[in-house]
Amino acid sequence: IEHSQAHMEAKAVAVLTERLRRSYPEKRILLYVGIDADTVRHAIDKMDSTSDDIAGELKRIVATKVTVGAVRVPGVENCADGPSRGGQPQVERIPKTFGRVHEFCLRCEPLCIFS
């Protein structure tokens, strides 16, 4: 089965939220992810999508009760851009990726990952 790039990015977020929930079953979790796919970022913001594949991943995310926020990280700054295209992680991009997420998180109140 061929999956769209956007669906695979949404799936990655769903898998991460499921793993976090299994690791911290009793915690309130707020997760910010850096994404370069605007379709997925907007879908996460709305928790809705016209794509059945992405909508299915959003249901998985909602089921975990993990609160997810998405930050736009352009591909040229995104350390995960290589693996998402079948290549290697772009290690030199890690500071820019996390810098974008960190800047976004500083504007959010309160910032509490696990409480």
C-alpha positions as CSV (number, residue, x, y, z in Angstrom):
1,I,0.0,0.0,0.0
2,E,1.4,3.4,-0.9
3,H,0.9,6.1,1.6
4,S,1.3,9.8,1.1
5,Q,4.1,11.7,2.7
6,A,1.6,13.7,4.8
7,H,0.0,10.5,6.0
8,M,3.3,9.1,7.1
9,E,4.1,12.3,9.0
10,A,0.7,12.1,10.8
11,K,1.4,8.4,11.5
12,A,4.7,9.3,13.1
13,V,3.0,11.7,15.5
14,A,0.3,9.1,16.3
15,V,3.0,6.5,17.1
16,L,4.9,8.9,19.3
17,T,1.8,9.8,21.3
18,E,0.9,6.1,21.8
19,R,4.5,5.4,23.0
20,L,4.4,8.4,25.4
21,R,1.0,7.3,26.8
22,R,2.3,3.8,27.4
23,S,5.4,5.2,29.1
24,Y,3.5,7.7,31.2
25,P,0.0,6.3,31.7
26,E,-1.1,8.6,34.5
27,K,0.6,11.8,33.4
28,R,-0.9,14.8,31.6
29,I,1.2,15.2,28.4
30,L,1.6,18.2,26.2
31,L,3.7,17.5,23.1
32,Y,5.0,20.0,20.6
33,V,6.2,18.6,17.3
34,G,8.1,20.3,14.5
35,I,6.6,19.5,11.1
36,D,7.3,20.7,7.6
37,A,4.1,19.4,6.1
38,D,1.5,22.2,6.3
39,T,-1.4,19.7,5.7
40,V,-0.5,17.7,8.8
41,R,0.3,20.8,10.9
42,H,-3.2,22.3,10.1
43,A,-4.9,18.9,10.6
44,I,-3.2,18.6,14.1
45,D,-4.3,22.2,14.9
46,K,-7.9,21.4,14.0
47,M,-7.8,17.7,14.9
48,D,-9.7,17.2,11.7
49,S,-8.8,16.3,8.1
50,T,-10.6,15.6,4.8
51,S,-8.1,12.9,4.1
52,D,-9.3,9.6,5.5
53,D,-5.8,8.4,6.2
54,I,-4.8,11.5,8.1
55,A,-8.2,11.5,9.9
56,G,-7.5,8.0,11.0
57,E,-4.1,9.0,12.5
58,L,-5.8,11.9,14.3
59,K,-8.3,9.5,15.9
60,R,-5.3,7.5,17.2
61,I,-3.8,10.7,18.6
62,V,-7.1,11.8,20.3
63,A,-7.5,8.3,21.8
64,T,-4.1,8.7,23.7
65,K,-5.4,11.9,25.4
66,V,-2.0,13.5,24.6
67,T,-2.3,17.2,23.8
68,V,-0.4,17.9,20.6
69,G,0.7,21.2,19.1
70,A,2.5,21.5,15.8
71,V,5.1,24.0,14.8
72,R,6.2,24.7,11.2
73,V,9.8,23.7,10.6
74,P,10.7,24.2,7.0
75,G,12.5,21.3,5.3
76,V,15.8,23.2,5.0
77,E,15.8,23.4,8.9
78,N,14.2,20.0,9.6
79,C,16.5,17.4,11.0
80,A,14.0,14.6,10.1
81,D,13.8,15.6,6.5
82,G,16.4,13.0,5.4
83,P,14.7,9.9,7.0
84,S,11.3,11.0,5.8
85,R,12.7,10.8,2.2
86,G,14.5,7.6,2.8
87,G,17.9,9.1,3.7
88,Q,19.9,9.8,6.8
89,P,19.1,12.2,9.6
90,Q,20.4,15.7,9.0
91,V,22.3,16.0,12.2
92,E,23.5,19.6,11.4
93,R,19.9,20.7,11.3
94,I,19.0,19.6,14.9
95,P,19.7,23.0,16.5
96,K,17.5,24.7,14.0
97,T,14.6,22.2,14.3
98,F,14.6,22.4,18.1
99,G,15.2,26.1,18.0
100,R,11.9,26.6,16.1
101,V,10.0,24.3,18.5
102,H,11.6,26.0,21.5
103,E,10.7,29.5,20.2
104,F,7.1,28.4,19.8
105,C,7.0,26.8,23.2
106,L,8.3,30.0,24.9
107,R,5.2,31.8,23.6
108,C,2.9,29.2,25.1
109,E,1.7,29.4,28.7
110,P,1.9,27.3,30.7
111,L,4.6,25.1,29.2
112,C,4.4,21.8,31.1
113,I,5.4,18.6,29.3
114,F,4.6,16.3,32.2
115,S,2.6,17.4,35.2
